[in-house]
Amino acid sequence: MSTAYIDASSFLRALLTDAPGHATAKAILEDPTIRLVSSQLLAVEADRAAVRLTNEDPAKAGFIQDVARGLARIHLAAISSAVVAGTRAIPQTIKSLDAIHVATANLVAEAIDYVITDDKTMARVLKASGAAVRGTLDATPPAGEQSLGLSCQPDSATG
């Protein structure tokens, strides 16, 4: 069993069938051999995205339940004072919400095997701190890798 930290955009890709990387992200979310961890921030970002999507298209009201089911699969770490301190210690330029994900992943680094993100900036900052990073957008994994892919693309789902 492996343990992975998953960011909000990768989580949402697993639920949005038309999102790039959907199949890979869905496989990760549904894989019982991968224990998933994230920040409580993921719940906020996913819930807000679900409300926005439902308000834009009422026919997609079921997406709110999809988010709830997906979140039930993920252990959510608190946004603690240690996380806030971790965000303040990041020397690279990074968006505030992404800094919370990076700081949380760094805080639980000893308990996770890798971080799942397609955000280039997050990936760069995480790699600089020694984290292994995998993405969902590259469906052709290098030899010896699982079908998680390793490319990192801009993160548009969480803005």
Secondary structure, 3 states (H helix, E strand, C coil): CEEEEECHHHHHHHHCCCCCCHHHHHHHHHCCCEEEEEEHHHHHHHHHHHHHHHHHCHHHCCHHHHHHHHHCCEEEECCCHHHHHHHHCCCCCCCHHHHHHHHHHHHCHHHCCEEECCCHHHHHHHHHCCCCEECCCCCCCCCCCCCCCCCCCCCCCCC
